[in-house]
Each structure stands twice: as structure tokens, then as C-alpha cells.
């Protein structure tokens, strides 16, 4: 398999509405991929309809995108992002709501009064930004505000008034609660209980707020555009109003409807207003039509509200699909259940009907996910011509999600072409192609195949990897040997078998080391026992023997590996590549650096942003958005400084009565022809390489690096426990220490040992970032 480089993109400036449920994707990725695979104007299919920005980016790049959307909320998000109402419509709609009458009062004033609280400092009545609750209690324990009068701000203990206000609203809760579920299902509906359960995730005050606003919806005299704008703002309030806002550790992306032990109750009036800014910050509008109306060749979105199954036959007849794109969905009980609820609140029971199953289902596991994905892939297989590419993004990747997606696609006849994986925090980029129409042989998953693949990846990487990376390497091998799922096997069986094979490959082999504080296989990092320590190729070959326990020759499987003696770590290679690039291309922006780097480290080797920034921060400075090597890090300056440092070492040695000799890479302090100390001077942070190269014993060796590299060296040690262990055996000093030593009036051999450990690398750890 020829893995593609990771396509870099930009994180969107604003996350947009309902962002904690919508996949977090980078912008610019799909518009980069598409032109390499099909011409603008062609038809694309997004069978998941769950990532509005992805769909719109493809449409804006000049493609016609057919999207199937089953979830009414996802459909609304897509429609709103394609054609947001004008800001003036949002404002007018909100003003209309605010000035509507509620008894003698204005509705806006009434709703805001629900959140009144007394400023602790100046005693004035003000709006709370939020109240803080403990699960199961009848009143909040704290309030959060910023007083507009005296600027007192922060979290304060609740007053009796706050408690009374919450209890007063709770007293009439039954009525509002039944109103709320009757908009979703009828009293007689067998799904009523599920709707009631879902509504349990709303406290009385937000529920009162939302039902009051929603009951007014039909009575307001609004144009269709303004009504749409109001719906959009209410949707944001619907999400802000549930109890899935953990405090203080916000559960950023909830998947399950579970109430956190402490949570935040937002002021929903301010959330309505916030909705206004969230929705109006979307890009240029895009032509959007409902199936079967056609869209122009210049691009746009055609929406089919329903399942791919119902559409597949017609699409095959009428529309030639050139490529499939989509963010592969993972189970999200919270979003799916709430979507059914919100659809009912906003548009009534008929809108929920086709989606009502989401209310009923409680448990979604990975086997369920694989079965559902398999159904989609199977419909796609039927309607796509042979070889049609499918660019899939897998957000929030975790091992089981990856297994589920690869198994489902493979079982439906899609061939895996490429996987590019950066970290477990970035979407995985997967390319499939619609395969041949033939009965495939399937094999049992083989522990040896998984073992060889993980071994090869670790050798290629030259440093420990996350479990996700090891898992992905093994999955690719199992895909290639057609061993993901047997004929007639259920997905839960197949998924369990794969999991067990990969975990056995890792845990039943002494060549793999687990760096982890936990017991579980999928935590921490996995590395190779000792092989990267060894500079000898022959040792490495011995080490690869017996990878296949059935006696097969593993050197055949490993022939792709680098054949030099020393396996350099990925972080060392990335450091060299970035510095080389910046030498040749000063004033490059970050994306240009990624563009150069990722093709050099494709597939599972994709370096993380943190790694790239660690190198940049060490070597370069940023002027506006352009990166440039620091004056002292330009090659010629570094060479001069190396000469100076060499002279310094010689001078210090002289004062300590050692003679200095230079060999190929080291400076040796000798006495009576015997080596006492060895200095290995680096201009870089390639400490791993230095340790592999220097033939002298660690207790004699001192590695000298520029102070500007200390943070980078510490970063590497932090992310690579094997390197950290090796570094611990050596003394490492910064250039500046040698300068200081030369100034010391009394320099003696007795105190030298102590002096060289007085300025450790860890001092620069303050600015560390992980991954
Ligand atoms: Zn105040």
C-alpha cells in the first residue's frame, strides 16, 4: 500500500454552532484532495451528511455534492450554513421575540428576569451568566456573573433569593415538561417514555425558558427568513440548556446522555444572543436544492433527506458519482437523541417521525457502528463504478473506531488505498476505492502478521508509538491479508477477534516494551526492547528473526525498512528536515512547512503539530506569519560557534591539565595517553543520534548542546521514554556552561564533576508541550 501524505489544513477561526457534536475538521483539506482525483463540476456523494463545512467546502470548490441526511438537525445545520439569513434578519427576529407580550411584561424582560441575582459587592440586581449545580440537588450551589455596575466578577455562593427563584420555577415544572414532550410524541405514543427520559436532561428553568419561547414561535409575525433565523438561535439555546455541561472540567464532546456530577446552567437569554453571532459568521452562500432538483455545473449541494438505501437505485440511474467524501460517523447517543427532541420542539411531531428511532435506542457499541457503516458501504458499492475513490475522514480516532470503519468498508468490497494518521487528536485521512465485484477469500487474523507490521512500524519510526499507531499498523496488515472479517461472521465477533490478535501480538512478545502507568494495552506508548540502542546492523537482523512463529522468513516482510546501521528517530529526522527546508526557504509560513514535511513522512509517520512547533521554536523566529531561522542558527553562524566551543573545551581542559585531542566527532581530554573525558558537541538537538554514534562509555561522555536546543531535547525526552532513559546515562551541558567555567577563577578537577551538572536541561522545561 502506498500511503498518501497527510493533507494539512487550518483549524476554523470560529467553531460554529453545536460544535461539540459536529466533527472537528480542518479547513482546506477536502478542497486540496479533490482536484487531484476528479474534475470540478463532477458529482460527489456525501453519504453521511454530518459535516456541513466539509460538504460546503467541496461545493465552493466547484463540485456538485449530493448529500444524504437523515437527521433533521444535521439537515438544518447544512441548510443554514449554505444560506445563512442576513444579520439584520437575526436581529429583527430576536427583537420581535423580545418585544412580544407576556401578560403585562415584555417577553424578553420576563425571560431575563429568570436569571436575576444580587451582586455580592454592590448589592444591585444583575444577570447571572450561569448557575452551577450538583447532580440530583434541587437548587444551584453557586452563580457566575460579571457585574456591569461595579465589575465584581467570578463564581459566588448562591443567596436565598437564588434558591427561592430556582424552586419557584420548579413548582410549575410538570406542566412545562409535559408540553415539551407532547411536541415530540403524542401521549399515546409507545416512545413517550423515551422522550420523557431525554427531557430529564433539562432543568426546570431552561425547560420553562425553551417551552415559553417555542410556544410563541407560531404566534410571531415573522417572514420565513426571520423565522429560520429565530429557529437557529433557539437551537443554540436548546443545546446550551441541557445538563451536559460539566463543571469545571467541561466534557467538551459528550457522546452519552449522562449528567456530570457538577454542571453549568447557562443563562439562555445570553445564549440566544450568542446564537446570533455564531450563525452569522459563516462564509459565502452556496446553491442548495432538495433532491431530485438539479444544481448547476458550477457547484452546489443537493440534499436528500433520508437514507442512502432509499436513494441508491435512482442515483445509479441518473447521476454519475465521481468520488465519495464524508466524515465517518461514530456513535453519539447524546446528539442523536437530542436531535430528535430538538426537531420536535422546533418543527413539531411530523419532523421527528422519520427520525424517532433515535429516541428509542439507548446503546450504541462498535459492532453496531460497524454494522451500520457496512450497510452504507454496501449501498455505495452497488451504485459506484469500479475504482471510484472515497476520501473518508475519521474524527476523534480511537482504535475501535478505526477497526470498525476499516472492517465495514472492507467487508462491503472497498479496497483500502491509504491511511494518514497524525495524532489521536486529529482526524485520520483514509482513501478507499470501490473494488472488484467478486467473492473474496477471507482468512483468519494472524498474530504473526500483526506482529511483523507493528515491528516494521516501530523500526521505521525509530521511537515508541501510541497504541493507536501500533493498532493502525496491524490493521493495515490484516486488511492486506483479507483477515478483518470472515464470511458469515457477525461484526461483534470479527471486531473481538481483531482486537485480541493485535493485543496478543504486542503483549506476548518480549521484543515490545510497554511504557505506561496503566495496565491496559491501549494506554501509554509501545516501543522496541533494545534494538534502537544497537548501532550494529547484524544485531538488528538477529532481532528480526523469529517474528513469524510459523517459521516464515521475516526479512522478506521487512525488506522495505531502512538498511543503514542506525535507526534515527522520527523526531530527529523531522528536526533535520525542517531546518534544511528553512535554510533553503526562509520566510515560509507554517502551512508551507507542513506541505514540504508531510510528503517526506507519509501515512502513519505524519509528525504532530507539537513536534513541528517544538523544532520551529528552537531554531526559528516568526515575523508576522513567516518563519525564519534565527541569526545564530544559520549554518555559517553555527559552524563558527562550533569552532569557538571546541576552542573553549580545549582551554578549559588546559586549565585542568588535560591535553585535548580531536577525533572524527568528539573532543577527548587525555592524560598520559589515556582518555579521561569525551565531549560530543552538537549544534542541533539530535541527542539520540549522538548517543548512538559515540563509542565511548556514558560515564566518560559529555554531550554539549546550544542553550537554544535544551527545550527541544527535553521535549524529545518527554515524548520518548526510551530516549529519556538513554539520556539519563549521559551528562548534557549547554554551551553557556563552558563559557562560565572558563571565567571561574579556581578551576579544579575535584569540583569539575559538580560544576558540569549545575545547569541541567530540565531548567528549560517550563514551556513544554506534550505529544
Ligand atoms: Zn456590582
Boltz pocket constraint, residues with backbone or C-beta under 6 A from the ligand:
constraints:
  - pocket:
      binder: B
      contacts: [[A, 119], [A, 120], [A, 121], [A, 122], [A, 123], [A, 124], [A, 147], [A, 148], [A, 149], [A, 150], [A, 151], [A, 152]]
      max_distance: 6.0
